[in-house]
Amino acid sequence: MPLTEAGIYTAALRLIDDDGVEALTMRKLATALDANPMSLYHHVPNKEAVLRGVARTVGAQFRTVTLRDAPWQERIRLLATDFRTLAHRHPRLMAYSFSQPDFIQPDDPFWTALTAIVAAAGVSQPEVPEIAALMVAVVVGVLGAELNGSLQQWASLKFPGAAADEGETTDADRAGPDQDHMFRLVIDTLITGLEGRLAAAGNGQGVGR
């Protein structure tokens, strides 16, 4: 079968899903494609280009029901949940992508949908990209910590003054914090914060720069 960019990205994604970004090499990729390593360079110049192509391929998988007639709060929740589902579908790639400054592009389906929802909520046009960028930063940070295990570890820490646990360790204790609940909590917190900002603006309390 002829070598194509799409085929290269698909094979690279399988290798990343199995072994992680660090383990991906052009030689391993060529072996997976049963191709001469040098032939890959006719389609992609280097590993970084492969990773960008794989990220675009996965990003194109992002699809969500827009629920245009639903309240913007519900649209935000659905968008964030679908994004989280995609992150867990390809955790090793997404953990890497989250660390890249160009991870979000203007034409990404996620960014396009998010900015449309933020605008529909009533945010002034100049502030839409700023509010959306902050939301992305929070969600990506939480998902990154979730994927690498940090979030569960942090949420299991005892805080000063907490009473010592009594009795036997329960199954819930062993399982650790409910990460689904925690993700809903962070999205609800973002929504509550934006609701408060919009309400303050509506009351003329001055929430500008």
Phi and psi in degrees as GROMACS dihedral restraints (atoms count N, CA, C in turn):
[ dihedral_restraints ]
;  ai    aj    ak    al  type     phi  dphi    fc
    3     4     5     6     1   -60.9    20    10
    4     5     6     7     1   146.4    20    10
    6     7     8     9     1   -76.1    20    10
    7     8     9    10     1   134.3    20    10
    9    10    11    12     1  -135.0    20    10
   10    11    12    13     1   161.0    20    10
   12    13    14    15     1   -59.7    20    10
   13    14    15    16     1   -45.1    20    10
   15    16    17    18     1   -60.6    20    10
   16    17    18    19     1   -41.2    20    10
   18    19    20    21     1   -66.1    20    10
   19    20    21    22     1   -37.7    20    10
   21    22    23    24     1   -63.2    20    10
   22    23    24    25     1   -45.1    20    10
   24    25    26    27     1   -66.6    20    10
   25    26    27    28     1   -38.1    20    10
   27    28    29    30     1   -64.6    20    10
   28    29    30    31     1   -44.0    20    10
   30    31    32    33     1   -66.0    20    10
   31    32    33    34     1   -40.9    20    10
   33    34    35    36     1   -62.7    20    10
   34    35    36    37     1   -40.2    20    10
   36    37    38    39     1   -62.5    20    10
   37    38    39    40     1   -40.3    20    10
   39    40    41    42     1   -61.8    20    10
   40    41    42    43     1   -43.1    20    10
   42    43    44    45     1   -64.6    20    10
   43    44    45    46     1   -41.2    20    10
   45    46    47    48     1   -65.4    20    10
   46    47    48    49     1   -43.6    20    10
   48    49    50    51     1   -58.8    20    10
   49    50    51    52     1   -35.5    20    10
   51    52    53    54     1   -80.1    20    10
   52    53    54    55     1   -45.2    20    10
   54    55    56    57     1  -124.9    20    10
   55    56    57    58     1    -7.3    20    10
   57    58    59    60     1    96.2    20    10
   58    59    60    61     1   163.5    20    10
   60    61    62    63     1   -63.9    20    10
   61    62    63    64     1   -39.5    20    10
   63    64    65    66     1   -62.1    20    10
   64    65    66    67     1   -30.6    20    10
   66    67    68    69     1   -82.4    20    10
   67    68    69    70     1   -10.3    20    10
   69    70    71    72     1   -76.3    20    10
   70    71    72    73     1   127.2    20    10
   72    73    74    75     1  -132.3    20    10
   73    74    75    76     1   160.3    20    10
   75    76    77    78     1   -64.4    20    10
   76    77    78    79     1   -32.8    20    10
   78    79    80    81     1   -68.3    20    10
   79    80    81    82     1   -44.1    20    10
   81    82    83    84     1   -63.4    20    10
   82    83    84    85     1   -37.8    20    10
   84    85    86    87     1   -65.1    20    10
   85    86    87    88     1   -42.7    20    10
   87    88    89    90     1   -62.4    20    10
   88    89    90    91     1   -41.1    20    10
   90    91    92    93     1   -61.5    20    10
   91    92    93    94     1   -43.4    20    10
   93    94    95    96     1   -63.0    20    10
   94    95    96    97     1   -29.5    20    10
   96    97    98    99     1   -93.9    20    10
   97    98    99   100     1    -0.2    20    10
   99   100   101   102     1    54.6    20    10
  100   101   102   103     1    47.8    20    10
  102   103   104   105     1  -130.4    20    10
  103   104   105   106     1   162.0    20    10
  105   106   107   108     1   -71.0    20    10
  106   107   108   109     1   131.1    20    10
  108   109   110   111     1   -52.6    20    10
  109   110   111   112     1   -37.6    20    10
  111   112   113   114     1   -66.9    20    10
  112   113   114   115     1   -26.1    20    10
  114   115   116   117     1   -69.1    20    10
  115   116   117   118     1   -23.2    20    10
  117   118   119   120     1   -62.7    20    10
  118   119   120   121     1   -33.6    20    10
  120   121   122   123     1   -72.2    20    10
  121   122   123   124     1    -7.7    20    10
  123   124   125   126     1   -76.3    20    10
  124   125   126   127     1   -15.5    20    10
  126   127   128   129     1  -115.4    20    10
  127   128   129   130     1   -35.6    20    10
  129   130   131   132     1  -137.7    20    10
  130   131   132   133     1   136.3    20    10
  132   133   134   135     1   -75.5    20    10
  133   134   135   136     1   -28.0    20    10
  135   136   137   138     1  -166.5    20    10
  136   137   138   139     1   179.1    20    10
  138   139   140   141     1   -62.7    20    10
  139   140   141   142     1   -38.6    20    10
  141   142   143   144     1   -60.7    20    10
  142   143   144   145     1   -39.2    20    10
  144   145   146   147     1   -66.4    20    10
  145   146   147   148     1   -37.1    20    10
  147   148   149   150     1   -62.2    20    10
  148   149   150   151     1   -45.4    20    10
  150   151   152   153     1   -62.7    20    10
  151   152   153   154     1   -40.1    20    10
  153   154   155   156     1   -63.7    20    10
  154   155   156   157     1   -40.8    20    10
  156   157   158   159     1   -65.9    20    10
  157   158   159   160     1   -40.3    20    10
  159   160   161   162     1   -64.1    20    10
  160   161   162   163     1   -42.8    20    10
  162   163   164   165     1   -61.8    20    10
  163   164   165   166     1   -41.1    20    10
  165   166   167   168     1   -65.3    20    10
  166   167   168   169     1   -39.3    20    10
  168   169   170   171     1   -62.3    20    10
  169   170   171   172     1   -45.1    20    10
  171   172   173   174     1   -69.4    20    10
  172   173   174   175     1   -40.6    20    10
  174   175   176   177     1   -59.2    20    10
  175   176   177   178     1   -34.1    20    10
  177   178   179   180     1   -69.0    20    10
  178   179   180   181     1   -16.9    20    10
  180   181   182   183     1   -74.7    20    10
  181   182   183   184     1   -15.7    20    10
  183   184   185   186     1   -71.2    20    10
  184   185   186   187     1   116.9    20    10
  186   187   188   189     1  -139.6    20    10
  187   188   189   190     1   138.7    20    10
  189   190   191   192     1  -139.9    20    10
  190   191   192   193     1   150.1    20    10
  192   193   194   195     1   -71.7    20    10
  193   194   195   196     1   125.2    20    10
  195   196   197   198     1   -76.0    20    10
  196   197   198   199     1   -28.6    20    10
  198   199   200   201     1    49.5    20    10
  199   200   201   202     1    53.4    20    10
  201   202   203   204     1   -58.4    20    10
  202   203   204   205     1   -28.0    20    10
  204   205   206   207     1   -89.4    20    10
  205   206   207   208     1    -4.3    20    10
  207   208   209   210     1   -82.7    20    10
  208   209   210   211     1   158.2    20    10
  210   211   212   213     1   -57.8    20    10
  211   212   213   214     1   148.5    20    10
  213   214   215   216     1   -60.4    20    10
  214   215   216   217     1   -28.4    20    10
  216   217   218   219     1   -62.3    20    10
  217   218   219   220     1   -43.1    20    10
  219   220   221   222     1   -69.1    20    10
  220   221   222   223     1   -34.6    20    10
  222   223   224   225     1   -66.0    20    10
  223   224   225   226     1   -38.7    20    10
  225   226   227   228     1   -63.2    20    10
  226   227   228   229     1   -45.9    20    10
  228   229   230   231     1   -59.9    20    10
  229   230   231   232     1   -44.9    20    10
  231   232   233   234     1   -65.7    20    10
  232   233   234   235     1   -43.6    20    10
  234   235   236   237     1   -60.1    20    10
  235   236   237   238     1   -47.1    20    10
  237   238   239   240     1   -64.6    20    10
  238   239   240   241     1   -39.9    20    10
  240   241   242   243     1   -66.0    20    10
  241   242   243   244     1   -41.3    20    10
  243   244   245   246     1   -66.2    20    10
  244   245   246   247     1   -37.4    20    10
  246   247   248   249     1   -64.9    20    10
  247   248   249   250     1   -40.6    20    10
  249   250   251   252     1   -64.1    20    10
  250   251   252   253     1   -39.6    20    10
  252   253   254   255     1   -59.9    20    10
  253   254   255   256     1   -43.0    20    10
  255   256   257   258     1   -63.7    20    10
  256   257   258   259     1   -40.6    20    10
  258   259   260   261     1   -61.4    20    10
  259   260   261   262     1   -39.8    20    10
  261   262   263   264     1   -77.1    20    10
  262   263   264   265     1   -18.2    20    10
  264   265   266   267     1   -72.0    20    10
  265   266   267   268     1   -34.7    20    10
  267   268   269   270     1  -133.7    20    10
  268   269   270   271     1    66.4    20    10
  270   271   272   273     1   -62.0    20    10
  271   272   273   274     1   -37.9    20    10
  273   274   275   276     1   -70.8    20    10
  274   275   276   277     1   -41.0    20    10
  276   277   278   279     1   -66.1    20    10
  277   278   279   280     1   -44.6    20    10
  279   280   281   282     1   -67.6    20    10
  280   281   282   283     1   -37.4    20    10
  282   283   284   285     1   -59.9    20    10
  283   284   285   286     1   -39.9    20    10
  285   286   287   288     1   -67.2    20    10
  286   287   288   289     1   -46.2    20    10
  288   289   290   291     1   -62.0    20    10
  289   290   291   292     1   -36.5    20    10
  291   292   293   294     1   -59.7    20    10
  292   293   294   295     1   -24.3    20    10
  294   295   296   297     1   -87.4    20    10
  295   296   297   298     1    -2.6    20    10
  297   298   299   300     1   -97.1    20    10
  298   299   300   301     1   128.6    20    10
  300   301   302   303     1   -63.7    20    10
  301   302   303   304     1   -24.4    20    10
  303   304   305   306     1   -96.8    20    10
  304   305   306   307     1    19.7    20    10
  306   307   308   309     1   -58.7    20    10
  307   308   309   310     1   -42.8    20    10
  309   310   311   312     1   -97.0    20    10
  310   311   312   313     1   126.7    20    10
  312   313   314   315     1  -115.8    20    10
  313   314   315   316     1   156.5    20    10
  315   316   317   318     1   -57.5    20    10
  316   317   318   319     1   -30.4    20    10
  318   319   320   321     1   -97.8    20    10
  319   320   321   322     1     7.7    20    10
  321   322   323   324     1   -63.5    20    10
  322   323   324   325     1   137.6    20    10
  324   325   326   327     1   -56.1    20    10
  325   326   327   328     1   -37.7    20    10
  327   328   329   330     1   -65.4    20    10
  328   329   330   331     1   -47.1    20    10
  330   331   332   333     1   -65.7    20    10
  331   332   333   334     1   -41.9    20    10
  333   334   335   336     1   -60.0    20    10
  334   335   336   337     1   -45.9    20    10
  336   337   338   339     1   -67.5    20    10
  337   338   339   340     1   -41.8    20    10
  339   340   341   342     1   -64.2    20    10
  340   341   342   343     1   -47.2    20    10
  342   343   344   345     1   -64.7    20    10
  343   344   345   346     1   -34.6    20    10
  345   346   347   348     1   -64.7    20    10
  346   347   348   349     1   -40.4    20    10
  348   349   350   351     1   -68.9    20    10
  349   350   351   352     1   -42.7    20    10
  351   352   353   354     1   -61.7    20    10
  352   353   354   355     1   -41.1    20    10
  354   355   356   357     1   -65.1    20    10
  355   356   357   358     1   -41.4    20    10
  357   358   359   360     1   -65.5    20    10
  358   359   360   361     1   -25.3    20    10
  360   361   362   363     1   -69.5    20    10
  361   362   363   364     1   -20.1    20    10
  363   364   365   366     1   113.7    20    10
  364   365   366   367     1     8.1    20    10
  366   367   368   369     1   -69.8    20    10
  367   368   369   370     1   138.3    20    10
  369   370   371   372     1   -63.5    20    10
  370   371   372   373     1   147.2    20    10
  372   373   374   375     1   -53.0    20    10
  373   374   375   376     1   -44.9    20    10
  375   376   377   378     1   -62.6    20    10
  376   377   378   379     1   -26.5    20    10
  378   379   380   381     1   -93.0    20    10
  379   380   381   382     1    -8.6    20    10
  381   382   383   384     1   -55.9    20    10
  382   383   384   385     1   -51.8    20    10
  384   385   386   387     1   -64.5    20    10
  385   386   387   388     1   -32.1    20    10
  387   388   389   390     1   -68.0    20    10
  388   389   390   391     1   -47.9    20    10
  390   391   392   393     1   -63.1    20    10
  391   392   393   394     1   -43.8    20    10
  393   394   395   396     1   -63.0    20    10
  394   395   396   397     1   -41.1    20    10
  396   397   398   399     1   -63.0    20    10
  397   398   399   400     1   -40.8    20    10
  399   400   401   402     1   -65.2    20    10
  400   401   402   403     1   -39.8    20    10
  402   403   404   405     1   -63.2    20    10
  403   404   405   406     1   -43.2    20    10
  405   406   407   408     1   -60.9    20    10
  406   407   408   409     1   -44.1    20    10
  408   409   410   411     1   -60.0    20    10
  409   410   411   412     1   -43.0    20    10
  411   412   413   414     1   -66.6    20    10
  412   413   414   415     1   -49.2    20    10
  414   415   416   417     1   -64.0    20    10
  415   416   417   418     1   -44.1    20    10
  417   418   419   420     1   -64.7    20    10
  418   419   420   421     1   -39.7    20    10
  420   421   422   423     1   -62.8    20    10
  421   422   423   424     1   -43.7    20    10
  423   424   425   426     1   -65.5    20    10
  424   425   426   427     1   -45.2    20    10
  426   427   428   429     1   -66.2    20    10
  427   428   429   430     1   -37.7    20    10
  429   430   431   432     1   -60.7    20    10
  430   431   432   433     1   -44.2    20    10
  432   433   434   435     1   -67.9    20    10
  433   434   435   436     1   -32.4    20    10
  435   436   437   438     1   -68.3    20    10
  436   437   438   439     1   -43.7    20    10
  438   439   440   441     1   -69.0    20    10
  439   440   441   442     1   -33.4    20    10
  441   442   443   444     1   -93.7    20    10
  442   443   444   445     1     1.9    20    10
  444   445   446   447     1    90.5    20    10
  445   446   447   448     1    -6.4    20    10
  447   448   449   450     1   -64.2    20    10
  448   449   450   451     1   -40.8    20    10
  450   451   452   453     1   -60.2    20    10
  451   452   453   454     1   -44.9    20    10
  453   454   455   456     1   -64.4    20    10
  454   455   456   457     1   -39.7    20    10
  456   457   458   459     1   -65.1    20    10
  457   458   459   460     1   -45.6    20    10
  459   460   461   462     1   -64.0    20    10
  460   461   462   463     1   -41.4    20    10
  462   463   464   465     1   -70.1    20    10
  463   464   465   466     1   -15.1    20    10
  465   466   467   468     1   -90.4    20    10
  466   467   468   469     1    -8.0    20    10
  468   469   470   471     1   -69.5    20    10
  469   470   471   472     1   141.2    20    10
  471   472   473   474     1   -81.0    20    10
  472   473   474   475     1   147.0    20    10
  474   475   476   477     1  -103.2    20    10
  475   476   477   478     1   154.0    20    10
  477   478   479   480     1   -55.7    20    10
  478   479   480   481     1   132.7    20    10
  480   481   482   483     1    90.2    20    10
  481   482   483   484     1    -6.2    20    10
  483   484   485   486     1   -69.2    20    10
  484   485   486   487     1   140.4    20    10
  486   487   488   489     1   -68.2    20    10
  487   488   489   490     1   142.5    20    10
  489   490   491   492     1   -66.1    20    10
  490   491   492   493     1   139.2    20    10
  492   493   494   495     1   -65.1    20    10
  493   494   495   496     1   142.9    20    10
  495   496   497   498     1  -116.6    20    10
  496   497   498   499     1   153.4    20    10
  498   499   500   501     1    82.4    20    10
  499   500   501   502     1  -170.5    20    10
  501   502   503   504     1   -79.3    20    10
  502   503   504   505     1   155.7    20    10
  504   505   506   507     1   -71.0    20    10
  505   506   507   508     1   130.3    20    10
  507   508   509   510     1   -90.4    20    10
  508   509   510   511     1   168.2    20    10
  510   511   512   513     1   -60.9    20    10
  511   512   513   514     1   -37.2    20    10
  513   514   515   516     1   -63.9    20    10
  514   515   516   517     1   -38.6    20    10
  516   517   518   519     1   -62.8    20    10
  517   518   519   520     1   -43.2    20    10
  519   520   521   522     1   -67.0    20    10
  520   521   522   523     1   -34.7    20    10
  522   523   524   525     1   -72.3    20    10
  523   524   525   526     1   -22.3    20    10
  525   526   527   528     1    84.9    20    10
  526   527   528   529     1  -177.3    20    10
  528   529   530   531     1   -60.6    20    10
  529   530   531   532     1   150.9    20    10
  531   532   533   534     1   -79.5    20    10
  532   533   534   535     1   104.8    20    10
  534   535   536   537     1   -72.0    20    10
  535   536   537   538     1   -27.8    20    10
  537   538   539   540     1   -62.2    20    10
  538   539   540   541     1   -46.2    20    10
  540   541   542   543     1   -61.6    20    10
  541   542   543   544     1   -42.2    20    10
  543   544   545   546     1   -64.8    20    10
  544   545   546   547     1   -37.9    20    10
  546   547   548   549     1   -68.0    20    10
  547   548   549   550     1   -41.8    20    10
  549   550   551   552     1   -60.7    20    10
  550   551   552   553     1   -37.3    20    10
  552   553   554   555     1   -62.9    20    10
  553   554   555   556     1   -43.4    20    10
  555   556   557   558     1   -69.0    20    10
  556   557   558   559     1   -36.8    20    10
  558   559   560   561     1   -68.0    20    10
  559   560   561   562     1   -42.0    20    10
  561   562   563   564     1   -61.1    20    10
  562   563   564   565     1   -36.7    20    10
  564   565   566   567     1   -66.3    20    10
  565   566   567   568     1   -42.2    20    10
  567   568   569   570     1   -61.2    20    10
  568   569   570   571     1   -44.3    20    10
  570   571   572   573     1   -64.0    20    10
  571   572   573   574     1   -45.0    20    10
  573   574   575   576     1   -60.8    20    10
  574   575   576   577     1   -40.9    20    10
  576   577   578   579     1   -62.9    20    10
  577   578   579   580     1   -42.3    20    10
  579   580   581   582     1   -70.0    20    10
  580   581   582   583     1   -38.2    20    10
  582   583   584   585     1   -58.8    20    10
  583   584   585   586     1   -44.3    20    10
  585   586   587   588     1   -63.2    20    10
  586   587   588   589     1   -40.8    20    10
  588   589   590   591     1   -64.4    20    10
  589   590   591   592     1   -44.2    20    10
  591   592   593   594     1   -65.5    20    10
  592   593   594   595     1   -40.2    20    10
  594   595   596   597     1   -64.0    20    10
  595   596   597   598     1   -41.6    20    10
  597   598   599   600     1   -64.3    20    10
  598   599   600   601     1   -39.2    20    10
  600   601   602   603     1   -64.7    20    10
  601   602   603   604     1   -39.1    20    10
  603   604   605   606     1   -66.8    20    10
  604   605   606   607     1   -28.3    20    10
  606   607   608   609     1   -90.3    20    10
  607   608   609   610     1     3.9    20    10
  609   610   611   612     1    71.1    20    10
  610   611   612   613     1    30.5    20    10
  612   613   614   615     1   -90.5    20    10
  613   614   615   616     1     0.2    20    10
  615   616   617   618     1    73.1    20    10
  616   617   618   619     1    89.5    20    10
  618   619   620   621     1  -118.2    20    10
  619   620   621   622     1    21.9    20    10
  621   622   623   624     1   -74.8    20    10
  622   623   624   625     1  -162.4    20    10
